Amino acid sequence: MEAVDGVNAEVARIFAAKEQRRQALARLPFPAKVRAVMQLQEMAATIMRARGKMVRPWDVSARKEKNPSVSKVSVTKT
């Protein structure tokens, strides 16, 4: 079966854009990645609550208030 004109080019463009987006997200600093996960959790929580499920997304601000040194933890390589 022949592909419709331009479909293969469009699919290639979509995959290239997807790869560029993945690389851009990989270059983000860790705190930005955590914020992105938290945003996704909030979005999913809204849907889950509408379905009657109990959900509790991460609340990093509450943890920071209890222990301000949490953000100062460093990892050393051995």
C-alpha positions in Angstrom: 0.0 0.0 0.0 1.4 3.4 -1.0 1.7 6.1 1.6 -0.3 9.3 0.9 2.0 12.1 -0.4 3.6 13.9 2.5 2.6 11.4 5.2 6.0 9.9 5.6 7.6 13.4 5.7 5.1 14.5 8.3 5.8 11.4 10.5 9.5 12.0 10.2 9.0 15.7 11.3 6.9 14.6 14.3 9.5 12.1 15.4 12.3 14.7 15.0 10.3 17.2 17.1 9.7 14.5 19.7 13.4 13.8 20.0 14.3 17.5 20.3 11.7 17.9 23.0 13.1 14.8 24.9 16.6 16.2 24.7 15.4 19.7 25.9 13.7 18.1 28.9 16.8 16.0 29.7 18.9 19.2 29.8 16.6 20.7 32.5 18.0 21.1 36.0 16.6 18.6 38.5 14.4 21.1 40.4 12.6 22.0 37.1 12.0 18.3 36.4 10.5 17.8 39.9 8.2 20.9 39.2 7.1 19.3 35.9 6.3 16.0 37.7 4.3 17.9 40.3 2.3 19.7 37.6 1.5 16.4 36.0 0.4 15.0 39.3 -1.9 18.0 39.9 -3.4 17.5 36.4 -3.9 13.8 37.0 -5.3 14.4 40.5 -8.1 16.6 39.1 -9.2 13.8 36.8 -8.8 11.1 39.5 -10.8 13.1 42.0 -13.6 13.6 39.4 -13.7 9.8 39.2 -14.1 9.5 43.0 -10.5 8.4 43.8 -8.6 9.8 46.7 -5.2 11.1 45.6 -2.5 13.2 47.2 0.1 14.8 44.9 3.5 15.7 46.3 3.7 18.8 48.5 7.3 19.8 48.5 6.6 23.2 50.1 5.4 21.5 53.3 8.6 19.5 53.5 10.7 22.6 53.0 9.1 24.4 55.9 9.7 21.5 58.2 13.3 21.0 57.2 14.9 24.0 55.4 18.2 22.1 54.9 16.5 19.6 52.6 17.4 21.6 49.5 21.0 21.8 50.6 21.7 18.1 50.5 24.6 17.2 48.3 25.6 13.9 46.7 29.3 12.9 46.6 30.7 10.4 44.2 32.8 7.6 45.5 
